[in-house]
Amino acid sequence: MNRTKIREEKKRQADRHSMMTQKPVNSLILKLAVPTIISMTVTAMYNLVDSYFIGHLSTAATAGVGIAFAYQSFIQAIGFFFGSGSGNYISRALGAKKEADAEYMASTGFFTSLIIGLIIGLTGLVFIHPFTRLLGATPDIESYATEYLRYLLIAAPIMISQMVLNNQLRLQGNASQAMIGLVSGAIINIILDPLFIYRLNLGVSGASMATMISQTISWIILYSITKRKGNVHIRISRFRPSGYYYKQIFGGGIPSFLRQSLGCLATILLNWGAAKYALPGQEASTIAAFAVVSRIMMFAMSIILGFGQGFQPVCGYNWGAELYDRVKSSYLFTIKTSTITILIMSVTGIIFAPQIVSFFRNEDPVLIEIGARVLRWQCIAFPLVGLTTPTNMLLQNICRTLPATILAMSRQGLFFIPAILIVPKIAGIHGLEATMAIADFCTFILALPFAIGILRELSAKKGIQA
């Protein structure tokens, strides 16, 4: 019986290998991208839904939840570090038909992230008040930020390891299964938010509690999916906390970690800048405006990241199988499709900016005015992300750690953070509003030589005519 199961398991893995290395790349990416786009947008929906319902409480509550966004970016940084680091290795191992090695990596990445999440959550709870002030909370919004953070800190191990499960399933080519867990959690969050916030009168704490419960249910579903036949299984017996596996996680995950953690730092500086350069008496409205736009752009960016994540397992499998012509074709298709999609979203954002912002808080004209300007600025340069994001994902997926890390750091770290520190000193609040557009333009200039270089390398490899 055991031998029969082993043969069935090997057949499923062989069928997946055949699909990933033989099916036309355009249709394959689209097939994998649809569930990953849904998964990423659903993840973004957690923040959008909370912002929508909390926006009906007060501007200060909206700003307080916006402050907590920096912490959520940090949680995502840890989750993507272990999820992308282990998942990229898993996809290459499966492409090279090393299934046992893939299981060792899956277990190591998952259980390590669970332990790290527990440490982060406990530390945050002990120092929650100074932590909230560090994130940029002003005295009038600190209590709201603390209320929202408390349950998110309790849920830190679940939130981080859930992201690892999602990324590992996705990079195996099982994006549709990963989507089930995330969508289930999001639906529960949408149901619980109004119940906890309004019916039970829990306010901001209710939104945080709803997120904690929904994320936990999502985690349970995702973990159970890893036990299905054909998936790489997670077992405590295969937990290998060794230097080799952590080196591989570091190489594949550090670009994601730096990208997300620098985003966390940039959000903190943005909160500080919004409070510093706001007109007197408009601090809460200004912080809330930037917070709302950050949520909107995160949702838009999740669509592009979802499409890129549909590309990554195709890239990993075919790079591992040395099918470089398929890697090149999938890369170019991803750039083209991403750019067209972003152009449509950007034009929509520029035309309907006030209406989009007012959806989250329509009772504060200052918030709407500032938020509309910020959204339009970001939409102007947003189409350039259509090249930079797939290029970063390709370099990360094939373990080109140094260029992938440089590019991952560039948008939030090399350009956005300096822009926040410099431009507002020259142009005040209007300069702060334009900082992300400046960062996107500079990142594109940096990414272009990387893109040209990798295309030339792929063209020079076996099976491709220059």
Secondary structure, DSSP 8 states (H G I E B T S, - for coil): -HHHHHHHHHHHHHHHHHHHHHS-HHHHHHHHHHHHHHHHHHHHHHHHHHHHHHTTT-HHHHHHHHHHHHHHHHHHHHHHHHHHHHHHHHHHHHHTT-HHHHHHHHHHHHHHHHHHHHHHHHHHHHTHHHHHHHTT--TTTHHHHHHHHHHHHHTHHHHHHHHHHHHHHHHTT-HHHHHHHHHHHHHHHHHHHHIIIIIS--HHHHHHHHHHHHHHHHHHHHHHHHTSTTS----GGG----HHHHHHHHHHHHHHHHHHHHHHHHHHHHHHHHHHHS-TT-HHHHHHHHHHHHHHHHHHHHHHHHHHHHHHHHHHHHHHTT-HHHHHHHHHHHHHHHHHHHHHHHHHHHHTHHHHHHTT-TT-HHHHHHHHHHHHHHHHHGGGHHHHHHHHHHHHHTT-HHHHHHHHHIIIIIIIHHHHHHHHHHHHHHHHHTHHHHHHHHHHHHHHHHHHHHHHHHHHSTT---
